[in-house]
Amino acid sequence: MAEDRYQKLFERTEESLSILRRTDDGEDFEWVAVNRSGAALGGLEPDEYLGRTVSELFPSALALGLIAVGQAALETQDAQHVG
């Protein structure tokens, strides 16, 4: 199935990938999925991200502008890159 292929691609790519959902009217974002490369950036295992918000795991995210990157992605409907 195509979905299985995309799941394997997501999990195996060396690029850091995360899928987040908007919470608190766009004031924060919750992890729906993250691959191993993405999880490694924060020093956690992928399952440690799921269901948790950016501000919960990384309290300095607002000051660093990471929440604003997510908000820009919503507004422009374009992928945003961090770093």
Contacts in CASP RR format, 6 or more apart in sequence:
PFRMAT RR
TARGET T0000
AUTHOR 0000-0000-0000
METHOD contacts of the structure
MODEL  1
MAEDRYQKLFERTEESLSILRRTDDGEDFEWVAVNRSGAALGGLEPDEYL
GRTVSELFPSALALGLIAVGQAALETQDAQHVG
10 17 0 8 1.000
10 33 0 8 1.000
10 35 0 8 1.000
11 35 0 8 1.000
11 36 0 8 1.000
12 35 0 8 1.000
13 35 0 8 1.000
13 37 0 8 1.000
14 37 0 8 1.000
15 35 0 8 1.000
15 37 0 8 1.000
16 35 0 8 1.000
16 37 0 8 1.000
16 38 0 8 1.000
16 40 0 8 1.000
16 41 0 8 1.000
17 33 0 8 1.000
17 34 0 8 1.000
17 35 0 8 1.000
17 37 0 8 1.000
17 38 0 8 1.000
18 31 0 8 1.000
18 33 0 8 1.000
18 34 0 8 1.000
18 35 0 8 1.000
18 38 0 8 1.000
18 49 0 8 1.000
19 31 0 8 1.000
19 32 0 8 1.000
19 33 0 8 1.000
19 34 0 8 1.000
20 29 0 8 1.000
20 30 0 8 1.000
20 31 0 8 1.000
20 32 0 8 1.000
20 54 0 8 1.000
20 70 0 8 1.000
21 29 0 8 1.000
21 30 0 8 1.000
21 32 0 8 1.000
22 28 0 8 1.000
22 29 0 8 1.000
22 74 0 8 1.000
23 29 0 8 1.000
23 30 0 8 1.000
23 53 0 8 1.000
26 71 0 8 1.000
26 74 0 8 1.000
27 67 0 8 1.000
28 53 0 8 1.000
28 54 0 8 1.000
28 55 0 8 1.000
28 67 0 8 1.000
29 53 0 8 1.000
29 54 0 8 1.000
29 67 0 8 1.000
29 70 0 8 1.000
30 51 0 8 1.000
30 52 0 8 1.000
30 53 0 8 1.000
30 54 0 8 1.000
31 49 0 8 1.000
31 50 0 8 1.000
31 51 0 8 1.000
31 52 0 8 1.000
31 53 0 8 1.000
31 54 0 8 1.000
32 50 0 8 1.000
32 51 0 8 1.000
33 46 0 8 1.000
33 50 0 8 1.000
34 46 0 8 1.000
34 49 0 8 1.000
34 50 0 8 1.000
35 46 0 8 1.000
36 46 0 8 1.000
38 46 0 8 1.000
39 45 0 8 1.000
39 46 0 8 1.000
39 48 0 8 1.000
39 49 0 8 1.000
42 57 0 8 1.000
42 58 0 8 1.000
44 57 0 8 1.000
49 57 0 8 1.000
54 61 0 8 1.000
54 66 0 8 1.000
54 67 0 8 1.000
55 61 0 8 1.000
55 62 0 8 1.000
55 67 0 8 1.000
58 66 0 8 1.000
61 67 0 8 1.000
66 82 0 8 1.000
69 80 0 8 1.000
69 82 0 8 1.000
70 80 0 8 1.000
72 80 0 8 1.000
73 79 0 8 1.000
73 80 0 8 1.000
END
